[in-house]
């Protein structure tokens, strides 16, 4: 699967970023809620380091969505229709 590019950052998990934005949280604010540094959060959404299961469970609760949805990777080259 292809990673999505936002600005100059490449994100593997765009749904996490979308939910963060919908919640009106900055990356730093969400990182703090997850008891992580902003750098660690960036590494998670870029796919550079694995997201701990405890963090995924917390995000699931915060965003009231499934972990499958949060970890869904997107391939922007395919037409869904």
C-alpha positions as CSV (number, residue, x, y, z in Angstrom):
1,X,0.0,0.0,0.0
2,X,1.1,3.5,-0.7
3,X,1.6,6.1,2.1
4,X,-0.2,9.4,1.8
5,X,1.6,12.7,1.7
6,X,0.5,15.7,3.6
7,X,2.7,18.8,3.0
8,X,6.2,17.3,3.2
9,X,5.2,14.6,5.8
10,X,4.4,11.1,4.7
11,X,1.7,9.4,6.8
12,X,0.9,5.7,6.7
13,X,-2.1,6.0,8.9
14,X,-4.2,8.8,7.5
15,X,-7.4,7.8,9.4
16,X,-5.6,8.5,12.7
17,X,-4.7,12.0,11.4
18,X,-8.2,12.5,10.1
19,X,-9.7,11.6,13.5
20,X,-7.2,13.8,15.3
21,X,-8.2,16.8,13.1
22,X,-11.9,16.1,13.5
23,X,-11.4,16.1,17.3
24,X,-9.8,19.6,17.0
25,X,-6.5,18.3,18.6
26,X,-3.0,19.3,17.6
27,X,-0.5,16.5,17.1
28,X,1.1,17.6,20.4
29,X,-2.2,17.6,22.3
30,X,-3.0,14.1,21.1
31,X,0.4,12.9,21.9
32,X,0.0,14.2,25.4
33,X,-3.4,12.5,25.8
34,X,-1.6,9.3,24.7
35,X,1.2,9.8,27.2
36,X,3.8,10.1,24.4
37,X,6.1,12.7,22.9
38,X,5.1,14.5,19.7
39,X,8.1,12.8,18.0
40,X,6.8,9.4,19.0
41,X,3.4,10.3,17.7
42,X,4.9,11.3,14.3
43,X,6.9,8.0,14.2
44,X,3.7,6.0,14.8
45,X,1.6,7.7,12.1
46,X,4.5,7.5,9.6
47,X,4.8,3.8,10.3
48,X,8.4,4.2,11.5
49,X,7.6,2.5,14.8
50,X,4.7,0.2,15.8
51,X,1.9,1.7,17.7
52,X,1.5,-0.1,21.1
53,X,-1.8,-1.9,21.6
54,X,-2.5,0.1,24.7
55,X,-2.3,3.3,22.6
56,X,-4.5,1.9,19.9
57,X,-7.1,1.0,22.5
58,X,-6.9,4.6,23.9
59,X,-7.3,6.1,20.4
60,X,-10.3,3.7,19.8
61,X,-11.9,5.1,22.9
62,X,-11.1,8.8,22.2
63,X,-12.3,8.7,18.6
64,X,-15.1,6.1,19.2
65,X,-14.1,4.1,16.2
66,X,-12.5,0.7,15.5
67,X,-8.8,-0.1,15.5
68,X,-9.2,-1.6,12.1
69,X,-10.4,1.8,10.8
70,X,-7.6,3.6,12.5
71,X,-5.0,1.3,11.0
72,X,-6.5,1.2,7.5
73,X,-3.9,2.0,4.9
74,X,-5.0,3.9,1.8
75,X,-3.9,3.3,-1.8
76,X,-4.7,6.6,-3.5
77,X,-4.0,5.2,-6.9
78,X,-7.1,2.9,-6.9
79,X,-10.5,4.2,-7.8
80,X,-13.0,2.9,-5.2
81,X,-15.9,2.9,-7.7
